Amino acid sequence: MAVKHLQTGEVHKGQKGGTTGCGFDTNENPSHWTDTSEAINCDKNGCKNQ
């Protein structure tokens, strides 16, 4: 599953209500995140190459 940060457009590995592959906590600002089926485009460790 992937989660998108609405303000930056970055798509991370993970899901809303948890932590992304690279360590962002989606519970901190839940209105900034949405679950998506888009391709992951974050290039940080934990998200990239997934």
Legacy VTK file of the C-alpha trace (Angstrom):
# vtk DataFile Version 3.0
C-alpha trace
ASCII
DATASET POLYDATA
POINTS 50 float
0.000 0.000 0.000
1.060 3.576 -0.551
0.222 6.861 1.126
0.411 10.276 -0.525
1.405 13.529 1.146
-1.101 15.978 -0.302
1.033 19.100 0.076
4.193 17.763 -1.602
2.656 15.137 -3.881
5.197 12.566 -2.659
3.941 8.991 -2.511
5.475 6.868 0.263
5.412 3.192 1.198
2.951 2.698 4.068
-0.605 3.618 4.907
-2.551 6.392 6.581
-2.633 5.963 10.355
0.901 4.625 10.637
4.488 5.387 9.682
5.854 5.568 6.149
8.774 3.449 5.016
11.135 6.408 5.456
9.812 7.348 8.902
7.101 10.021 8.545
4.296 9.637 11.101
0.996 9.990 9.214
-0.864 10.439 12.517
0.902 13.771 13.150
-1.064 15.700 10.480
-3.650 13.189 9.237
-5.356 15.714 6.947
-2.108 15.949 4.939
-2.148 12.230 3.984
-4.333 9.969 1.863
-4.118 6.280 0.945
-3.415 5.804 -2.754
-2.669 3.164 -5.360
-0.213 5.485 -7.138
3.391 4.426 -7.681
5.777 5.258 -4.831
7.986 8.209 -5.813
9.807 8.905 -2.527
13.527 8.238 -2.962
14.439 8.051 0.732
15.645 4.814 2.345
12.707 2.627 3.306
10.466 3.873 0.513
12.595 3.733 -2.632
12.806 0.616 -4.795
9.510 -0.767 -3.478
LINES 1 51
50 0 1 2 3 4 5 6 7 8 9 10 11 12 13 14 15 16 17 18 19 20 21 22 23 24 25 26 27 28 29 30 31 32 33 34 35 36 37 38 39 40 41 42 43 44 45 46 47 48 49
